[in-house]
Amino acid sequence: MHQRDQEPLQISRDTGLAGAPLLLGDDYGRVRTVVTAPLADASRVALPAAGRHFGAFPFARNEPGHLYETAPAQPAAPSGAMTTTGRTLDRLPDPAQYGAAVARAAATIRRAPHALEKVVLARALDYRTDAALDPVQIALRLAADRAVTSYAFPLPQGAGAPPRWLVGATPELLLSKTGPRIASHPLAGSIRRQADPAADRAAAQQLLASRKDLTEHRVVVEYIHDLLAPHCRDLAIPASPGLEQTASMWHLGTRIEGRLRDDAMPCLDLVHLLHPTPAVAGHPLAAALETITEAEPFARDFYAGTLGWVDAQNDGAWHVTLRCAIIDGQRARLFAGAGIVGASQPDDEVAETRAKFIAMRSALGISDSL
Ligand SMILES: C=C(O[C@H]1C=CC=C(C(=O)O)[C@@H]1O)C(=O)O
């Protein structure tokens, strides 16, 4: 079922990043080689027999990502926050323009919900400082929140140039596979957490009862169900979502578990089947991608892509690349998005994306006044 035509594999193998650190959750290693290939071909890249191999693929399915062979290493010790003096922050687009794009998308959805039922619109923050940013230290700071999987992946730029870095802390599991058993844990529908415990509980209850958020969530769960069901001999999906929390956000989440018909189906073929889900793109996919391209004044790059690990048995765990930044020397581009349905209100979605930036902003030491 998963066999593809065996056309020649277009990959390039690079050792230019040898020795660079790579961090994913509790795994820490030093890069040996990097293989660059699109996600569609990733399961055909020959992997050495032992250990885990890490990978990161961009939002755009046809753009190449990277699979890393690493050697185990001692994790770096976390250090204190960076001290910098000159800093700037540019908003892409500014919040008012983002709100206008949300209003247009919600109106389009209300007019013709069969043509577009949901779209995820993102915005970016361009941060510049006078000191080089340390991607591993930033990921270690993010790792203080044990509800998320933090990561720092070097992204090769070619021709001996220093890498860019993909750094973040994701709360969302796209797909894990252990033998025949698979799991996915989509999140969609969010609200900012509150410092006061009673207000925090009230916010969670408000989310759980929100028809707008339940609609956003249902679209994702149905999509994943419909794609996985033909490959599964059983697939269990709870009737309603539960609450998931990170240090700064509440989310609606649904844990989906199943058993594959074909145990040998490669983990990365399942990842390719699912990515991008309506938790980051929308539904129907083609209309959502068109809306995203029109509305967002930047390339998503590796934001809203997928990253994880795979082993030689084709088991693995792949996450949705969220709550992240692309770091390049003294610059960082942060990303955050929100699911838009017909009932979405522009100001609420601006506030939601602002809340989703909190984790990365505080790991980078970007003050609220900037
Ligand atoms: C697109 C993002 O979050 C997704 C994951 C959880 C909740 C989401 C939401 O409520 O819209 C998004 O689907 C992001 O953090 O940039």
The ligand as an SDF file (V2000), in Angstrom:
LIG
                    3D

 16 16  0  0  0  0  0  0  0  0999 V2000
   -0.6820   27.4320   14.5950 C   0  0  0  0  0  0  0  0  0  0  0  0
   -0.3580   27.3990   15.8810 C   0  0  0  0  0  0  0  0  0  0  0  0
   -1.0110   26.6230   16.8030 O   0  0  0  0  0  0  0  0  0  0  0  0
   -1.8250   25.5460   16.4150 C   0  0  0  0  0  0  0  0  0  0  0  0
   -1.7520   24.5560   17.5060 C   0  0  0  0  0  0  0  0  0  0  0  0
   -2.5370   24.6530   18.6090 C   0  0  0  0  0  0  0  0  0  0  0  0
   -3.6390   25.5190   18.6060 C   0  0  0  0  0  0  0  0  0  0  0  0
   -3.9620   26.2170   17.4920 C   0  0  0  0  0  0  0  0  0  0  0  0
   -5.1320   27.1290   17.4950 C   0  0  0  0  0  0  0  0  0  0  0  0
   -5.8480   27.2010   18.5070 O   0  0  0  0  0  0  0  0  0  0  0  0
   -5.3430   27.8370   16.5040 O   0  0  0  0  0  0  0  0  0  0  0  0
   -3.2410   26.0440   16.2150 C   0  0  0  0  0  0  0  0  0  0  0  0
   -3.9790   25.1400   15.4680 O   0  0  0  0  0  0  0  0  0  0  0  0
    0.7550   28.1780   16.4190 C   0  0  0  0  0  0  0  0  0  0  0  0
    1.0540   28.0340   17.6120 O   0  0  0  0  0  0  0  0  0  0  0  0
    1.4050   28.9250   15.6610 O   0  0  0  0  0  0  0  0  0  0  0  0
  1  2  2  0
  2  3  1  0
  2 14  1  0
  3  4  1  0
  4  5  1  0
  4 12  1  0
  5  6  2  0
  6  7  1  0
  7  8  2  0
  8  9  1  0
  8 12  1  0
  9 10  2  0
  9 11  1  0
 12 13  1  0
 14 15  2  0
 14 16  1  0
M  END
$$$$
